[in-house]
Amino acid sequence: MITRIFSGRVPGRLLSLILLLSVLVFLPAAQGAPEDYRFTAVSSGLKVANGAVIAVKLIHAATNQPVEKAVIFRTRLEMTGMTDMEVKATPLPGAEPGVYRFQADLSHEGEWLLTLSAKIPGESATVVGKVSIVVGK
Ligand SMILES: [Cu+2]
């Protein structure tokens, strides 16, 4: 195959092939942008508890489809308006496509904010999302 391309009499054909390949390679990265994605809360009725399970869903906004195989490499979970109240969110295995779960010690009732930084297959830019989590007594 390679030798056939190189022995061809039209160098322009090789150039077209290279151009086509570069387009194919860069296509996935050029298709989307971080603002095309959003995280939403899945869990509701959360109570003050150690080891509470928080679930969020990652959605591709244009298609409304869940996004699988994202790598969430950073999380920050804190009570809204309480800068000294940050707790660790430990990743758990996902339950269904596009759902990402975390375990955390929710020590206070009120509104918490979960900030997630994710790498999505085919996206070059990091996607950062914020999800409000309401914790009851
Ligand atoms: Cu608090």
Residues whose N, C-alpha, C, O or C-beta is under 5 A from the ligand:
A	BS01	CU	M79 M82 M85 H108
